[in-house]
């Protein structure tokens, strides 16, 4: 297919279903080859992997004229093939050889071999490439550890010793710490999607970089050390990247488990990373979720290094489609965000779909056991669309709330009526400015100022599960002071759950939501990505409908449709938007089936 032609829904379905693997295909779970230093220590020997042999995975950035490596990373070493050939490769440098020799110098690792993708996979054999890519989750998770090579970063002994200092750093020391941490994170490795996948799939990782005093003796430290350095540096710079937690060790003890490895989480790991062929991100996501052979795509289009927005959109469509076909509905919990381009007509049938949301616990920790999937276990998906079963209700009334805090007061507007709120009766050391708890406190102040007892129950912390919140009877202020005099984990979980109500503009954080009411008069607090909700039909597919809510599953998403022709048989419906809310769409019609 043309990698730069926009995929329609039918095109995407055809691509995903025609290119899936054979469920009877028996993929290997180990490398075919590895490499090791030659006996004289001056070169590399390719060896056939022997089952049970200890190996270390090498994670590095493929050479490219667009970036410069340092020192002996610019010099190659001879590579002896299994058939006796001798060649050189830009993918194995003298620095890489020095790293391998330093690893072998450790007790118990003197005979360890190494897996380097470019040298251990026959790059001329497309079938071998695809089969080995399909088991990269196993290759990296079964390695002794992964050696991360930063071939464009250098530190001196003094600089490493400074980073390793355990004492608290303040003032100039903290500035120096930030500068050194930024230097490490400026390595090209941290921008590449394949590298991010390799780190996440690994049981553990060591980082290797150039040594100012001795280029034949690389500096090394554990990935966990860098994670700690980043945490310290973020005191001065909150914009620093955070490293995704490795999950390879967990992967050894479990089968495919979408509760641990959701598509929403996996796509988020690689979404913004660089990739020569952007379509490789589909394979990376499938590796991260540990998709079985029958669910993997055997062939992918090739963008050949071109940055192209249409290709990126196609990748997003393919990943959403594969998730549904594999009964992973985590991305359906991300479709409510403002500016969701998938809702534009140009998305050609994907207005129901979503993209990853950073640190969104609802989608990242999605698990089928928490949702009413048994009521629509096998979605009917075809080239014509998706037939969802679910519950629908018409929005009869809407009240729009917005608030923000400046240096003077809390500004609250409800349906155009504004108030300045100067309340300060919720005092707690954990309500620090601009913290999640402080935003929750402002919502409570706004509710009390407008006497909105009907929506207060949506903002109550609880350790119990619920399906519907009970109505509140009593004095708002007294109850709030009682419940928030001490803050515990349910309060913090609720505060984190409000993130989807927040947006930033002009240096301020705005909290915006709508209170919608249905025919039964009950309210629901939601945030949608459409301008007018009144008169719209809200539809909550069973696969998006929680069985119960709790302190860590506070919200559910729903689709938005125009009322005209809604629910008519034989009609394909166009989703016009999506929302996330603190409750279920009421059952006004019983189970409804619609094709989207």
N, C-alpha and C positions, 0 to 999 in steps of 0.2 A: 504493500500500500504506500501511497504518498504520505511521508511523515508530516508534511506541512499542510495537508488538507483537513479541514475540520470534520471530526467524526460526528455523525448523527447518532441518535439512540440506537437505531437499527444497525448502523455500521459497527458500533461498539459491541453490541450483543453478538453480532456475527463474528467479529474478531476474537472475542473472549471464548465463545463456545467452540469455534472451529480450531483454535490454536491450543486448546487445553491438552494436557498430557493423557496418557493411557493409564487407567486405574490399575491395570495389571503390570505396568512398567515397574521393574524392581531396581530402583536407584541404589547405587553404592552409598555407603555411609562413611567413606574414608578417601583420602587422597590417592591418586594414581602414582604420583612421583613426588619426590622431595629433593632438596639439594643439601650439600654439606661441603665444608672446606676440604680441599685436597690435602693429602698427607704432608705436602711441603708447606701448606698454609698460604700459598700464593694464588690459588685459584678456587674454582667451584666445580664440584662434580654432581651431575644429575644422577639420582639413584631411584630405583623402583621401590615404592613404599612397601614395607613388610608389615602385615597386620600386627598390631600391638606395639609397634615401634614408637618411642617417644619423639614428638616433634613440637616445634615452636612455630606459630603462625607469624609471618612478617606482614605488617601493615605499613604501606609507604605510598607516596604520591608518584604516580607515573610521570616520567620525564616529559617535559613540554617546553618549547622555546619561550613560552610566555613567563616562565619563572626561572630563577637562578638558584642552583644548589651551591653549597659552600665547600671549600677545602677539598678533601679527597672524595667527596661525593661526585666530583666531576671526572673521576678516572674510573675506567671499567677494569674488570678482571677477566681472565680466560675462563670459559665455561666448557667443561668436558661432558659431552652427551653420553647417554647410555650405550649408543652404538659406536662410540669411539671418536666422534667428531669433536672439533674444537672451534669455539666461536667466542665473540664478546657481545655483551648486551648492555644497553643503557639502563636496564632495570636492576642490575646488580653492580653496585659501585664498590670501590675500595672501603668506603665507610661501612656499607652493608656487611662486607666481609669481616671488618674489624668488630662489628657488633656480634656476628655469629661466633667469632673466636672468643670474645669476652664472655658470651653466654656459656660456651663449652668449658670455660675455665672454672665454672662453678661446680662444687661437689655434686655428684649425681647426674650431671648434665653433659659429661664428657663425650658421650656418644649420640647426643640429641641431633636430629636432622631438622631441616627448616622447610616451610612451605611458602613459596613466593608465587603468587598467581600466574604472572606472565611466564615464568620459567617452568612451572610444574603443570601447566595446561598447554596442550598442543594448540597454538593460536591459529594454525591452518586447518584444524579439524572442528567444524562448526558443531557437530553433534557432541563431541567431547566437551567443547566449551559450554554448551547449554546444560549438559548433565552435571558438570562440575560446579557451575554457577548455582544449580538447583540444590546442591548440598553444602553450600558455603556455611549455612547455619551449623551443620554438623562438623565441618572442618575446623571452624574457629572455636566452637564450644568444646571440642574434644582435644584441642591443643593444650600442651602443658600451660602455656600462657601466650599472649600476643606481644611481640616486640614492635612498638610504634617508632618508626624512624622519621625524625624531623631533620631532613637533610639541608634545610635552609635556616637553621637556628644554631646559635653558638653561645656558650656560657663559659666563664672562667671559673677556676676553683673558688676564688673569693666570692663571686656572684652566687654560685651554688650554695656555699656555706652560709651566706646571708639569708637565702630563701629557706634554708633548713633550720634557721634559728627558731627555737621554741618560745622565746620570750615575746611579750606583747610589743608590737611596733606602733609607734606614734610619730607625729610630725614628719621630719625629713626621712626617717626610716620607712614610714608607711608610703611616702612618695616613691622612694627607691624600690620598695617591694612591688608597687603598682607598675612601675616602669619595666621591671624584669618580667613580671607576669605577662604584661602586654607583649613583650618581645617573644615569649614562648608561644602565646596564642596567635601571633602574627604568622606562624608557620602555615604554609599552604595546606598541610595535612588537615587542619581544622576546618577547611572550607569544602572538603570533598565528600560527596555522598557515600561512595564506596568505603572510605575510611571510617565514616561515622558508623556504618553498618558493622564493619569488622570489630570496632571497639565494643559495640553493644552486644555482639554475639559472643564475645570472649569471656572466659572464666575470670581472667585477670590480665592486666596489661602493665608492661614496663615501657617507659619512654626513653629513647636514646637520642642524643644530639651531640653536636660537635663540641670538642674540648679545646679551649683556647691554647692551653699549654702543651697538649699532646694529641695530635690529630689521629694517632693510631690507638688511642685509648678513650673511647666515647664516654661521655657523661651519661649516667642513667639514674632514674628515680621512678618510683611507682606512680601509676595514674592517680591513685588516692592522694598522694602528696600534692599533685597539681590541683586536684579538687579543693584541697585545704587552702592552697595559696590563692586560688581564685576567690574563695569565700572571704579571706582577709582583704584582698585587693578591692572587693566590692564595697568596702567601707567608704572608699573614695569614688569608685566608679561603678554604679549599679548597671551600666550597660554592658559589662563584660559578659561574654558567652558563658553559659553553664553547660557542663558536660552531662550527657545522658548517662544514666546509671547502667553499667554492664549487666546483662541478664543471662549470659552464657551458662553460669553455674546453675541457675534455676532450670535452665533448659535441659540439662542432663537428667534431671529427676522428674521430668514431666513429658507427657505427650503433647500434641497440639492442643493449646488451651487458650481460647480467645479471651478469657478473663485476664490472663497475664499478658497476652500479645495481641491487642486489638489493632485493626487496620488504622483506626484514628491515631493511635499512638505511633505505630510503625511509620505511617506516612509523615507524621510530624518530625520524626528523626531525620529524614532525608529531604523533606520538601524544599528547604531553602539552601541546600548544599549544591555545590557544583557537580556536574556530571557531563562527560564528553558526549555520550548519547543519552539525552534526557529520558528516553524510553526505558533505559536501564533501571530507573527508579521503580518501575513496576516489578522487576525481578528482585530489587532490594527489599521492597515491602513484603513480597512473598517469602523471602528468606527470613525476615524479621518476625513474621507471624508463623513461621514454620509450616507453610502450606504443604499439604501432601502432594505427591507426584501428579495425581489426577487433576489437581486444581491449578497447576502451574502452566503458564503459557510457554510453548516450545519455541516460538519465534516472536521477535519484537521488531517494530520498525527501527530505523537508524537515522538519527538527526545529524550524525557526522560532525558534531561540534558546533552546529549552528544554534545560536540563541533565538528561539522563535516562540512567541506567545501562543500561537495555535498548537504547536507541539506540546507545550506545557498543559494547555487545557485538555488536549487529548489524553495525556497521562492521567490527569485528575478524573476524567470520565472513565477510563479503563479501570482505575483502582476502585472507584465507586461501584462499577458494575461487578468486578470480581468479588468485592466484599459481599454484595447481595447474593451472588451465585453460591458463595461459600457460607451463607447464613451468618455473616458477621454484619450486624446492623449499627456498628458504632458510629459510622460517619453520618447516619441519619440523626444523630444527636448533636451535629455541628452545623446544621443547615440554616440556623437562625441569625447568623452574624450579619451586621450591616454591610451593605455593598457586596453581597454574595453574587459574583458574576454569573454563577450557574443559573440564576433566575432570569437572566436576559434571554431574549428570544434566540440569540446567537448560540446559546448552549445546546439547542436542538434536542429538547426533551429531558434535560437533567436538572430542572428546577427543584427537584426533591433532594438533590445530592448536597454534599458538604465537603469542606476542606478542614484539615486539622486545626485545632485551637491549642496553643501552647499551654501546658499545665492544666488542661480541662479534665478534671477528675471524672466527670460524668461520662465522657466519651472514651477517655484513655483506660478506665477501669470497667468498661461495659462488660457485662456477662449475661449470656442467654438465660441463666436461671432467674435473673431479676425481672424479666419481662414476660408478657403474655404471648410468648412465641408459640406455645403449644396450640393456641387458637388459630394460628396461620403459619404453621411450621414450614411448609414448602410454598414459598411465594410462586405464583404463576407468572413467569417472566418469559416474554417472547419478543420478537422484533417489533410487535405492535405496542409494547409497553409493559407495565407492571400492574398486576391485579392485587391490590391491598385489601385486606379485611380490617375493619376498625370501627371506631365510633365517631359520630359527627354531631355538631351542634351549631346553631346560628347565633352570631353575636348580636344581641339586642341593644346593648348600651356600652359605652366606652367612656372612661375617665382617664385623662392623660396627666401623669405626674412627672415633674422634673425638679431637680434640686442640685445646688452646688454650694460650696462654702468658700468664702474669701476671708480676708483678714478681719472683716467687720462682723459678719453674721452668716447664718445658714439661709440661703435664698430658696424658697419653696414656691412652686407654681402648680396649681391643680386646675386644669381646664381654663387657663388664662388668669386665674385669681392668684395673686402673689402675696406672700407673707415673708417678713424678716423674722427669723427665729433665733432668739438669743439664749435658749435654754442651756443650762450647764449642770443639771441635777443628776446626770449619769456620770459619776466620777469613778474612774478606775485607772490604775497605772498602765493598763494594757491598751487603753484607748489612745495610743500615740497618734500624732497627726499623720494623715494619709495612709494609715494602716487599714487592713480589711475591717478590723473591729471598729475603727473610727467611722467608716462609711456606714456600717450597720447601725451605729449609734445615731448618725444623722437621719437615717430612715425612721428610726423610732421617734426622734424628736419631731419629724415631719408628721408622722401618724398621730402623735399626741396633739400637735398644734391644730390639726384639722379634725380631730375627734373621729378618726377613721377606724372605729372598732371592728368593722366588718373585714378589714384586710390585716389587722394585727395578728391573727393566728398564723398567717403565712410566715411571720418573722419571729416565731417562738422557737427557742432551742429545745430539743427533746432527745432523750436517749431511747425512746420507744419508737416503734413503727406505727404508721398510720396510712389510711387510704384517703380519708377526708378530714380536714381540720374541723374541730368543734367550734361553734360560735363562742365569742368572748363576751362575758358579762362581768362588769366590775369597773373599777377606776383604772384608766390606762396608766397614768403616771405611777401610782402606787405599785401596780403589777410590774411595770418595767423596772423600777428601782429594786423590787424584791428579786426579780429574776436575774438582774445583771449586777448585783452587788459583788458577786464572785464570778469569774469567767473560767469556764472549763472547756474541754474538747468539743462538746456540742455547740457551744457559742462560737468557737473558732471555725468549726465546719460550716456553720450557717453563714458566718461572715465571708468565708471563702466562696460559698455558693452564690453570693451576690455579685460576683465579678462580671457576669454577663449583663448586668444592669448598668455597668459603668462605661463611660467613654471620655476621652480627653479632648478638650478644645481650649485654645488660648491660654494654655498653662494651667487650666482648671480641670478638675475631675467632676463630670456631670453624672448624676444617677437618674435614669429615665425608665419609666415603666408605664404600662397601661393596666387599668382594672377593667376587665371585661365581664359582662353579665349575660347570662343566657335566659332561656324561657323559664327556668326554675328560679330565677332571681339570684342565684348564688354567684359570688364574685370569684374571679381568678386573676392573679397577678401575673402578667406576661411581659415579655419584651419581643417585639416582632420587627421584621424588616420590610413592612409595607406601611404606607402612610395612613390609610384609613381602614380600620378594622370593623367598624359598624356595618352590619348587613352581610359580612363575609361568613362563609362556612369554614369552621375549624374541623379538621379531620385528623384523628390520632390513630394510625395503624396499630394493630395489636403488637407488632414487633417493636414499636416505640413506646409502648404503654407499660409502665412499671406495675408489678403485682402489688407492691406496697412502697411507701416512701419511708425514709429513715434519715438519721443525722448525716449520712454520707451519700444518700441518693435523694436529693431534695427537689429535683426538677424533671420535667419531661418535655420533649419537643412535639410539635404538631405541624401539619401542613395547612396552608390557607388557600381557599378556592373561592371564586365568585359563585353566588347562589344559583345563577341561571343553569338549568339542566343538571344540577348536582345530583348524583346518585342514579341517573337514568341508565338503564341497561343499554349496552352497545355503544355508549358514548365514551370517548377518551377525554379525560379531564386535564386541564392545564393548571398546574400548581402555580399560584401567583406570588407565593411567599411562604415563609416559615416563622415559627416562634418557639420560644422556650418559656415555660411557665412553672409556677409552684403548685402544680396539681394536675388532675386528670380532666380531659374534656368530658362533660357529662354524657350519659347514655340517653339521648333523646329519641333515637330511632331504632335502637337495637343494633346488631351487627350489620354494618353496611359494607358492600364490596364495590370498589370503584377502580377503574383502570386509569393509570396516570401515565 
